[in-house]
Amino acid sequence: MADPASYRPRPGSIPTDPGVYRFFDAFGHVLYVGKAKNLRQRLNSYFADPKALHFRTQTMVRTAAKVEWTVVANELEALQLEYTWIQQFDPRFNVKYRDDKSYPWLAVTMNEEYPRVFVGRGAKKRGVRYFGPFGQAWAIRETVDLLLRVFPMRSCTQGVFNRARSSGRPCLLGDIGKCSAPCVGRVSPEEHRAIAEDFCSFMGGNTGGIIGRIERDMYDASAELNFERAAVLRDSLAALKKVQEKNSVVLSDGVRADIVGLADDGHQVSVQAFHVVDGRIRGERGWIADRADDRSLSELLEAFLEQLYTDDLEIPPLILTSVEAEDTLIADLSVRRGSKVDIRVPLRGEKRALLDTVVRNAEMSLAQAKLRRSTDLTSRSLALEELTDALGLEEPPLRIECFDISHTMGTETVGSMVVFEDGMPRKSEYRRFIIKSFEGSNDVAAMSEVLHRRLRRLTDERTADVKVDPTTGEAARFSYAPALIVVDGGLPQVNAAAAVLREHGLDGEIALCGLAKRLEEVWVPGEEYPLILPRASEGLYLLQRLRDEAHRFAITHHRSRRAKTVVESVLDGVPGLGELRRKALLTYFGSLRKLRQAGVEEIAQVPGFGPRLAASVKAAVADTGGEAINLTTGEVTEA
């Protein structure tokens, strides 16, 4: 038996989203299928102390050799997908759903004189209208109970109906208004059938009217201080919305399609494919490959589908993708299939929802591959060796610092420094820089200033032999010189950085290079032409990670400063509004749009605010134009 620790996923690599997981044995057979509202929490429980597990679960995790998971949108979709895969794979360690049980349907017997509504399971019958299936039987039963107040149709069995008809007395549902009592002639067969048709119309999608009415009744009950009735209506509304919740992992019966989603970060591409048969997901596969060239996603899709549909996989009549396909690909697959193949990008509806799920899984697979690659000791060692050879260094650069500049039209210019040691981020030593020495857009001057400040700190600590930072009391960190400095940019940025190194007398001690975004060129001081590393090079991958991390760190700092500057400029001149109260507004509302939309009474509820100050703030933000600033990200949009 296998040791569960040998295939346990890396810490943090399991998402916290709802989904379905599968345990496989060494031969690729599915041993167990399960669902989870939180995949990380559920899967971690399998790798806890084996003594705390049930004997059957212990046997399963020791027999398994691999675990995979698929992320979906909600718990209902996870339940539906789990059921489908248990029926398909028949895992030996699954007990649930191996019998003839199935998901509940809502049925209306339109083939009877007095149609009846009920919740049932099993095979469908002719003449009965079905809705569903649904994930939770309790939710549909509560909804039916609610709808019977609006559509009082028959819900009793034939025996109860016949007894009421012979006695001339309706049952309790007729007395409390949940049935129109056709058994005693209160309504004619035609009137009762019309009620049943309205019920079916509502369940078929005409839900706006009844939901709006329930919401209005709930708010009216709350306004009248009838909180008990409001609570009942609130719970009924929740059950109604639960039953109407969209399920994007189940399509219409008879649908045969493949859904293909792509995720690309410029260095690697991830492809995820769901195979749908009769409206159910019958299979799921994923691939990750390094980018070997600059081909577009449409060209990569064509190459992928040409390889996917070999002799052992039938071409479906419908292929849904996240990128547009070329006409030549559609024609070629149609010829190979012998009939028309439709390849398209859905924009809305259940097919779009399922495609979004596929793309999300592709993105997560790509993130997991990047995490495995960045934490793999062999890959990191190879990356450092490749950089040593490419840059002509005497020894591997164990400490690398990367610098980037971010601004908006020359305003709020900031710089960032990220540190990698042994090929891994050292986030405790990241630093941000605020550029105030000049105005305007000048990335080269900004890069020069950032490096001056960084290297001056290095030389000052060395000269003073500083061992402890006087401001924090911690050990001085910047007396340790980097082996390599990477700047985000081409030859101008590299030349500016080289000048700074010479000025501080460090040009013979610290290596330098720049990474240009356009063609991923590596620029070295004194060289007329850049270095071109292979696309699959681990050394290039490490430089790209450094550049992307420095860019992310700079952008985050820039956005936070831009948001703060915008708010301060808007609220300048408001009497009595100091720094603490500004922060309170930021925390309470989160964006200027929400602050503008708020009334004086709502602003006055912010801690430290009163009616007079709230009125001043409202007057200040009322004339700020049509822009909305997210105070967390700094994004500017139209209000």
N, C-alpha and C positions, 0 to 999 in steps of 0.2 A: 504494500500500500504506500501511497505517496504521502510525503510530509506536507500538510497544508501551507506551511511557511514557504515552501518552494515555489508556489504559484500565487501567493498572496499579493494583491495589487499594492503599488507603492502608496505610502501615506499621502493623503490629499489628492490622489489621482481619481478617486471615485467621486462622481458628482453627488450633490445633495438633492437632486431633482427626483420626481417620481419616475418609475421605470420598471422594466422586467429584466431579470438576470437569469443566466443559464450556466449550470455546472456541466463540464464535459469530462469524459474519461480520456485516457491516453490515446484511444483510437478515434476520437472525435464524436463519440456517441453522447447524446444529451442524457444526463443522469437526473437532473432536477431543474424545474422551471418555477420561478417564484416572482412575486411582484412586491413592490415596496413604495411607500410614500416618500421615503428618504433612502436612496440607494446606499449611500455611505454608511448610514447608521445600521441598516439591515445587514449588509455584507460584512461589516466589521464584526458583527455578532457571531458569524460563522468561524472567525479566526481567533476568537477569544479562548479562554481556558477550556480545553476539550472536556474536562470533567463536568463542566457546567452544561454541556450539550446533551440532548437526548441521544440514546445509543444509536438510533437510526440516523440521526444527523451526523454523529461522529463517523459512522461508517461511510456516509455519503461524502463528507469532506476529505476523508482519507482515500477514498476510491477515485475522486476527481483529480484531474491534472490541470484544469484551466477553468476560469470563470470569465464570462463576458456579460455585458449589460447593454440595454437599449433604452434610451431616454425618451419619454413621452410627455405630453402636456399636463396631464392630471391623473389622479388615482383611478378614475373611471376608465380611462384609456388603458392604464396598466392592467386593470382587472380583465378587460376585454382581450387584450393581447396575450395575457397569461393563459386564459381559457383556450384561445385559438391554438397556441403552441403546445399546450398539454394534450389537446386532442390530436395534433399533428405528430408530435414526437413520441407520445406515450412513454414518458420517462419512468424508469423503474422505481425511483424514490418518491414519486408523486402519488398521493392517494386521492386527493380532492379532484373532482371532476372526471375520475376514471369510470364512474358509473354512467347512467343515462341521464343525469341531471343536466340542466342547461339554464341559460339566463331567462328571466321572466319576460313574457310579452304582455301587452295590454290588448285585449281582444274585444271586439264588438260584433255580436252575432246578427249581422244584417240579413241573414237568411231566414230569420224567424219573424213571426207576425209582430211581436213586441220585442225589438232588439234588446239584448242584455249586454252589459259591460262587466268584465271580470279580468282578474290578473291570473295568468296561467303559464304553463311551461309545455314543452314537448313539440310535436310536429304540428304544422299548420293544417287547417281544414278548409275545404272549399266553402265559399259564401260568408266567411268570417273575415272582418277587417282587422289587421294586426298593426300594432305600433311598437317599435322597439327593435331589438331587445334592450333592456335596461340593466344597469349595473346593480342597483339596489332595489329590492322588491318593496322595502318599507317606504321608499320615496314615492314610487308610483302608486302605492295604496293610499298614502296620505293625499296625493294629488287627486286621485279619483274621488276620495271622500270630499275634498274641497270642491271639485268640479260638479259634483252632484247637487250642490247648493245652487249652482248656476244653470246646469243642465240636468234637471231631475228625471233621469231615465232609470229604467229598471236595472237592478244589479243583483236580484235574488235568483236562486236556483229555480228550476222548473217545478220541483215539489212544493216549495214555499209559495210560488206563484199560484199553483192550482189550489192549495188549501185556502189562500186568501180569496180566490175567486169563488169557491164553493161556500165559504162562510159569509162573504159579503163584507168582510172587515179587512182593511189594509194592515200591513205590518208596521213596525215601529218607524221604518224609514219614510213611509207615507205620512205618518203623523207628524214627524219633525221636519218635513219639507225637503227630504233628500230623494224623494221619488214622487212622480206625478200620479202614482197609483192607477195604472191602466187596468189592474186586476179587478177593480171595482167600478170601472167605467168613468173615472174622473176626467180622462182624456180619451179621445178616439185613437184607433190604430194609426191614422194618418198624422195626428198631432204628435203622438209619441215618436213616430219615425222621424218627424221633422226635428224633434229634440235630439234624437240620436245622430242625425246628420250634422246638426250644429256642434255636437260633442266631437264628432270625427273631424269636422272642419278645424276646430280648435287644436286638436291633437296633430292635425296635418300641417300646422304651422301658423295658423291665424291666431296668434297669441297676444298681440299687442293690446287689444281691447280689455281682456280679462285681467291681464297683469296691471295695466294702468288703473283699472277700477279698484283692484285690491290695494294698490299703493295709496290711492286717494283715500280709501276707507281707513287705512292704517294711520295716515297723517291726520285725518279728521278725528279718529278716536283718540289719538295722542293730544290733539288740541283741546278736546273736551275732557282731558285728564282721565279718560277711560283706558288706563294703561294695561289692564288685563286683556281687553279685547285687542288692543294694539299689538300686544305680545303674541296673541293667537294668530292674528293676521300676518305678523312678521314671520312666524314659523311656517305658516302656510305658504307664504310667498317664497321662502327659502326652499321648501320642498318642491314647489312648482318649477322654480328655476333649476333645481337639481335635475329634475326629470327632463328638462328641455336642454340640458347641457350638451354641447356638441361633442361628438366622439369622432375624432379625426383618424383613428386607426382602423375604422370599419367603413368601407365604401358600399355602394349599392350592390345588391346581389347580381352576380353575373359579370362583374367588372374583372377584366384580365389586363393587368398593366404592370410595368416596372417603373419605379420611381427612383431617379438617380439624382443625388445631390453632390455638389462639389464645394470644397473649401480650399482656399489658396492663400498662402502668406508670402508669396514671392520666392520662397526657397523650396517649399514642399507643397504637394497637392494631395488632398484626401478625397477619396470617392466613396460614397455610401450608396448601396442599392437595396431597395425593398422590393420583393417580388409578391405581387398581389394576385391571388386566384380566387374567383367567386367573391370578390369584395373583402377577403381576409388576407392579412399578411402571412404568407406561407414560408417565407425565407428572407434572410437579411445577411448581406456580406459587405465587407469594407476593405479598401486598399489604400496604402499610403506610398507615395513615390517621390524621390527627389526630382526637382525640376532640372532638366538637362539643357533647356534653352528658353527663349522668350515667347514661345507659342501662346496664343490666346486660349482662354478656357474653352471656346467653341472648338478649336482644333484639338485640344486635349480630350474633350468629350468624344469627338469623332474617333480618335485613336483608341479610346477606352472601349467604346461600344463595338468597334470592329473586332477587338480581342475578346470581349465578353460573350458575344453571341457566336460561339463555335458550335460544333455539331452536337454537343451534349446539352445545350441550352436553347430552347425554342424561343424565337423572336416573338414577342407579344404584339398585338395590334395597336397598343397604346404605350408610349414611353413619355413619362413626365420628367422634365429636367429643370434644373435651376439656371441654365444658360441656354441661349438660342442655338439651335442646330442648323447646320448648313443644308441647303436643298440637296446637295450631292449625297450626303449621308442618308437622308430620308429615301431618296431614290434607290440607293444601293441596298438598304435593308428591306425595302419593299420588294425588290427583285429576289433577294435571297429568301424571303418569307413566302413569296408567291401571291401576295395580296398586299393591299395598302397598309403601310405603317405610319401612324400619326405620332410625330414628336413635337411636343409643345411645352410652353412654360405656363402653367395655370396661374391666374391672377387673383382668384377669389374662390370661396366655397370650400367644400370638404377636401377636394384634391389639393388645393393650395395649402390647407392646414397640414395635410399629410406630408407634402413636400417640405414644408418648414420643419417638420419633425426630422425628416431625413437629413436636411442640411445641418440641423443642430447636432445630430449625431456625428456627421462628418467633421464639424468644427471641433467637437469634443475629442474625437479620435486623433485629429491633428495636434491638439493641445497635449494629449497624453504622449504622442510620439515625440514631441519636442521635449517634454519633461524627461522621458526615458533617455533621450539622446544627450540632454544637457547634464544629467546626473550619472551617466555611464562613465566609469573611470577609464575604460579603454578609449572611448571616443574623446574624452577630454585630453588624455595623454597624447593621442594622435594629433589633435588640433594644435596643441602647444608645440609639438615636434614640427608640424608643417609650417607654422608661423616662424619658428626658429630658422628653418631652411630657407623659406621664401624671403625673409627680411635680412638674412645673413647675420643672425645673432650668435653670440658665443654660447649661450645657454638658454633654455626655455624661459619665456617671460612669465614668472609665477604670479606677479602682480601687474595687472593692466588697468589703466585708468582711461576712460573715454569721456569726451567733452562734446557738448552740443549747445546750440543757441536757439532760442525761441522768441518771437515777437509778433506783433500785429501792426503792419504798416509802419514799422519803426518805433512803435510805442510799447511800453512795458517790457522792455528787452530783459530777458533773464538767461542765465546759463546753468548748465547742469554738469555734474561730475559723478560718474558711477564707477565702482571699483569691482573688479573680478580678481579673485585669488584662486589659483589652481583651477581656473576655468569655471568657477562658480561665483555668483553674485555675493558681495559682502555689503549688504544693504545698510548696516550700521555705519558705514563710512561714506555713504553717498553725501554729496553736498550740493547746495543751490547757491547761485550768485545773482545778485540784482545789479544790473548795469545802469549807472547813473552819470557816467562821465561824459556822455555825448547823447545827442538826439538824432533820430533818423535811422534808416535801415543800412547797417554796415556790419555784416556778419564777421568779416575779417577783423575789424577793430574790436568787436565784442569778444571774439575768440582770443585775441591777443591779451585783452584785459583779464579775462578769466584765468588764462594760463599764468600771467604775471602774478596774480593774487595767490594762485595755488603754489607756484614755485617759490615765491617770496616767503610764504609760510614755511615751506620746506627748508630753505636756507636759513631763515631766522631761528628755527628750532634747532638746527644743527649747530649754528654759531653759538647760541646760548646754552647748548647742551640741555635743552628742556626735556625733562622726563615726565612732568605732570602738567596738564593744561590748567592754568591759573583760574579760568572761568568756571570749569566744571569739576576740577579736582581729579579728572580721569587721566590715565596714561596718554601722553601725546601720541597722536596717530600719524601725523604727517611728516615726521622726521624719517619715515620709511619711504624711500623713493620708489616710484614705479619702475619696473623694468621696461615697460612699453607704454607710450601715450598714443591713443587713437583719437583723431579728430573727425567729426562728421563734416565731410566736404572734400573738395578736390585740391588741386595744386595751390591756389591762393591761400587757403586755410593752412595747408601744410607748411608753406613758406613762412607765414606769420608765426606759426608755432615754433619752427626751427629758429627764427630770430630770437624769440623769447628764451629758448633753451641756451642759445649762445650767450645772451646777455647775462644769464645767471650762471654761466660756466658749467652747464650740465649736458651740453650737446654730446660729449663723449661718454656720458654715463647712462643716459636714458635714450632708448630707441624711440622713433617717431614714425607714424604712418597715418594716412587719411583714407577714408572709405567713401567714395562718391556713389550716390544713389543710382544714377542713370544706368550704368552698366556694371555696377558693383566693382569698380576699378580700385585698386590699392595703390595709392600714391606714396612715394618715398622721397625725402628731401634729396636734392641734387640729381634726380633722375628725370630725363626728358619725357620718358614714356611710362605709363603705369604698369604695375604687375597685374596680370589676369590669372587669377586662381581658378582651377576647375570648379564648376558649379557644385559638384558633389564633394568638394573638399571640406574636411572637418575644420580646417583653419579658417576658411571663408565663412563657414557657418558660425564659428565663434565670434569673428569680427562683426557679422550681421547681428548677432544677439547683443553684443556690446552697443552697437549703433542704435538698435531699436530700443534697448532699455534706457539709454541716455536720452533719446528723443521722447520716450514716454514720460520720463522723470521731468524733463524740461517743460513739456506741454502741460503736465499737471500743475506745476508751479505757476506757469504763465496764466492759465485759466483762473486759478484762485486769486491771483493778483488783479487780473482784469475785472473779475466780478466785484472785488472789493472796491476798486477804483471807481467803477460805474456807480455803485451804491453811494459811495462817499460824495461823488460829484452831484448826484441827485439830491441828497439830503443835506448838502452844505447850506448853511444859513438858517436851518431850522432852529429857532431858539430853544435851549434846554435839551437838545439832542446831542449827547456826548458819545464817546466811543463805546461805553458799556451798553447804552440803549440801542446804538446801531447794531451791535452784536446780537442783542435780544431780538431785534427785528429780523435779522438774517436767520436766526434759529427758528423763529416762530413761523415765518412765511415761506422761506426757501427761494423765492424768486420775486422779481419786481412786478411781474404780471399778477401774481396772487396778491401782492401788496396793493397794487392799483385797484384790483377788484374788491378788496376788502372795504367795508364801511367803517365809519368812525367808531362805532360801537365795538367792532371786532378788533380794531387796532388798539382800542383802550384796554382790551383784555390782556395785552402783552405785559408781562411783569415790569413795573416801573413807569407805566404810562397811565395818564389820566385823560379825561375828555378834551381838555384844552390842547395838550401836546399831540393827541391823536388827530385832532382837527388840523393842526399845523402840518403834520406829516402827510395827511390826506391831500392838503392843498399843494404840498411840494411835489408829490408824485403824480398829481392829476395832469400836469402839463409836460410830461417827459417824453411824449411822442409815442410811436407805435412799436417800439422794440421791447422784447422780453428777454431778460437776462436770467439764466439759471445760476443761482448763487453758489451752487456746488461745482458745476462744470465750467461756468463762465461762458457757455454757449449763448450767442445772440440770435434770436429769431424774431419773426414778425408776430406781434401780439394779436 
